[in-house]
Every structure is written in C-alpha cells, then in structure tokens.
C-alpha cells in the first residue's frame, strides 16, 4: 500500500488571477480554435465544449443547438443505427456533421452498430466510452477502430492518470476523456472509493497527452461557467458537460410539475389569509449507470453490477441557448481577465490561487 500525498485539487479549490492585458474588450478574443489531431488528418474549427453522451444530454435536439454555437455533441449510445443515420442525413444538409460524435461501448454488438453508421460516411467522429478506461478491452477496441477507420477522430476514456493517457493515444486515440467520479450524478467515489479530484486530473493528463501529440477532454465536474474556464486553463482541449446542460427544453427526461407551499400568504381580509402555493417544473436527469438507467436502457440491473449513478429532478431551465450563451460569455470574459487572445493560449496565461472559498452565497444561490 502506498499513499501519494501531493495535494489533489478540484475546480472549487482554485480561482484565476487577473492580469494586466492589452485586450480592451471581450470582442477581441477568439473562442474558436482550429484543432488538428494526432491521428485524424482533418482539422476542425470550433469551441471545445461537448454535450455529454448521456441519454438526457446527448440528444439530437441538443446537438442542433450546440452546433449553432460551434460546439460539439457526443450522441448517446441508445439511439438505434437507423435513428442515427436518419439524423445524420438530415443534419448533413446544413453541415458535414463535424461537430457530432457517435458513441460506442467496446462489445461486438457496439462494433457492429458503429460499422453500420460509419459505412454511410456521414460521420467521422467516434466517442469510445467505458466507465473504467484501465480495462484492456478499451485499448484493444481503440486499435481495432483505428485500423478499421484510419482517418476517423477517436475520443476514448475514461482515465485519470498521465501514463494511461499516453497509452490510449499511442494506440490510436486522438483525444482522451479524463475524469472518474467527478460527475454531478455519479456515485462511483461513494460506492467504490475510486476517483481523483478533477482539476489535478486535467493538469496531469493534459501534460501527458500533449507530450505525445494527443489531446484531453475534461469530462464531468463543471457546475458553473467559471469551472469550464478553469478547465481550459488547466490544459483541457475539450470540456464535456452533462449536468450543466440537463433540465432544458432540448434535454431528454421526464418533465413534471409540482406544487409547493411558500411562507408567503395572501391577505383576504384583516383576519383571514390564504397560504400561497407555487408551481414549479422539473426535469429528470440521471447517471448512465444508475439503477434507473439500467432499467430504462438495458432491461434491468444485472445482479453483479452496482448502481454508480443517481437520479435527480432539476428545476426546468427553458431553452438551452441561454445557458450556452452564458457559458461562452463567461469564457470570453475570462480570456480578457487573464489576457488570453485565443482559446489555446489560456493555460499559458493562467495563474491560479488556491482558495478556501470561492463563492459568497449569503443570499442563497442564484436561481
Ligand atoms: P457532469 O457534467 O454532469 O458533472 O458529468 C458528466 C459526466 O458524468 C458524463 O460525461 C460521464 O462521464 C459521467 N457519468 C454520467 N453518468 C454516470 C454514472 O451513472 N456513473 C458515473 N460514474 N459517471 C457518470
């Protein structure tokens, strides 16, 4: 047994130091980056925010909104090949599906479905996703996918250490997805005790991946736009979001309306009053390995598996466009504070403070 005792940090443990800069306004910064990759010969121009391939956020509806803002979507695994192909055909009328990843597990059936979709030539970005990226199946699967489609863009994960990032890249991945346990509806750390604080994960993994010509996607743990900024500053090339994009009109998940009794009353006359009720809408959001997801998408929970995710109901947030604009606005503003003209420059412009407290919630959290 060994204890590694260097300090491991989360996004909430740090804040960015502002710097004197020549940038006079937010309009002078460029949040579109031109990406070129280790294996995939294509270049892409976009802002590296990716909607997570969860059932609730990796939807066609979200993808349409994401790409309007030059952002990516990893479509979830539960669409059938026919559904995916129909969407990709329709979507390719407006663009070339460059901002869309199709997701795959590592089973034979996953490969067959992926082949059916890839054969159409409609999409070339693949997200290979397993909970434990240290499994030998992942490496083998990446090799097979790289061999079969040498020009595809492959993102694979999840891992949290530099050595494994290097392995995945050297075996064919362009982008490694990093993060075990930081997710908003993830209970892996609680159930298994395994995980690593996400900010430190991103710093180490980005450094390792960049060293061998690869990239990282920081997956999970962002709760506010500032966390997305911190993630890019820590070296992430892409940031994947689940919870921040859930609960919108375009997200999947059951919508419900609930009534609440407030502390306020309506005066009817001097002596009588009525309790004031308030109605609020909620949308269901759940972890992909929660018992709920296992029941909904895999026909029940297998006995040997434990639930590593939870189900929550989050206040309905309306159209996703407002949230996306807030994230991009936060990013531009962060870049002017730290003097980064280009997205790619953020890490070299960043100095972090370690902090004990980052937000003042005296009046409660903003709704
Ligand atoms: P969020 O942005 O909500 O904090 O994190 C999203 C990420 O959480 C997803 O991209 C995925 O990697 C992870 N995730 C989603 N569902 C589950 C789950 O049921 N269990 C675990 N361990 N992670 C999950």
Boltz pocket constraint, residues with backbone or C-beta under 6 A from the ligand:
constraints:
  - pocket:
      binder: B
      contacts: [[A, 52], [A, 53], [A, 54], [A, 131], [A, 158], [A, 179], [A, 181], [A, 182], [A, 183], [A, 184], [A, 185], [A, 186], [A, 187], [A, 188], [A, 219], [A, 220], [A, 221], [A, 222], [A, 240], [A, 241], [A, 242], [A, 243], [A, 244], [A, 286], [A, 287], [A, 288], [A, 289], [A, 290], [A, 308], [A, 309], [A, 310]]
      max_distance: 6.0
